[in-house]
Amino acid sequence: MKIYINKYKDHWISPYTMLDYIFFWKDWSKCSRTWKIKDSVDDVDNIEKGEKSRFIERPDWVDTWSDRLVPISMAIQWVWDKIDPKIDYVKIDKWDTWSMDHTLSKIILPMLKQLKDTKHGSPCVDDEDVPDELKSTSAPPKESEHDVDGNHFQRWDYVLDEMIFAFEHKLDDSWKDKFYEGTTDYITVFVDKDGNEVPKGEHVFYRIKHGPNHTFKCDHDALEAVQKRISNGFRLFGKYYEGQIGRAHV
């Protein structure tokens, strides 16, 4: 598999931006370029000081010339889109689909971890998908009906952690080892049609049973609990796929 996806490209240069830089000495240009609002025209050169401010409007003729410059902006954008295009290259080899769940996990896991570290908010998470202490009904009263509840962001953190847990365990099967102990010992027993043990050669069937050195034990309940958590993590990934990837913010 080969994947190369570069960042989104924005080659649009606004006509207003062009005019702001062409007439850089004008007070309205200084105000627009620095995104600051000043008390008076005399203060425009001292923008960095951060005094109380007001906006200086562009003159009316700027709007007229902005409309005339739109074709130039479009031409510049077209040229830069050709020179520096958005690249989405994905090449899948035959062996990538042999264990596709494992292959995709190698891509999804680091993306989920990065999403958790760099997210700017949270989508809405249903109470049914989180423990009782994180439900909206367990949150302190909201100051306003338009606010999110106090557990809103914690619910999304919980869901992200559960998804990360699932993909980590998909990539590392050794998690099962801690639930096993002892050694395995199996022997072959030859039996007749009635299931009685008979010497080899006189048998009709055979079966496998534990040998004298078999000490293997498995904590099935604990293993099943972890597997249930893994499965739930994948369920959450499917349920919140659009929310987590496309709109992981409020």
Sequence and secondary structure as in RCSB ss.txt:
>XXXX:A:sequence
MKIYINKYKDHWISPYTMLDYIFFWKDWSKCSRTWKIKDSVDDVDNIEKGEKSRFIERPDWVDTWSDRLVPISMA
IQWVWDKIDPKIDYVKIDKWDTWSMDHTLSKIILPMLKQLKDTKHGSPCVDDEDVPDELKSTSAPPKESEHDVDG
NHFQRWDYVLDEMIFAFEHKLDDSWKDKFYEGTTDYITVFVDKDGNEVPKGEHVFYRIKHGPNHTFKCDHDALEA
VQKRISNGFRLFGKYYEGQIGRAHV
>XXXX:A:secstr
 EEEE         HHHHHHHHTTTSHHHHHHHHT  BSSGGGGGGGGG  S B     HHHHHHHHHHHHHHHH
HHHHHHHHS   EEEE  GGGGTTHHHHHHHHHHHHHHHHHHH        GGGS GGGSGGGS   SSTTS  T
THHHHHHHHHHHHHHHHHHHH GGGGGGGEES   EEEEEE TTS B  TTS SEEEEEE TT   EE HHHHHH
HHHHHHHHHHHHHHTHHHHHH    
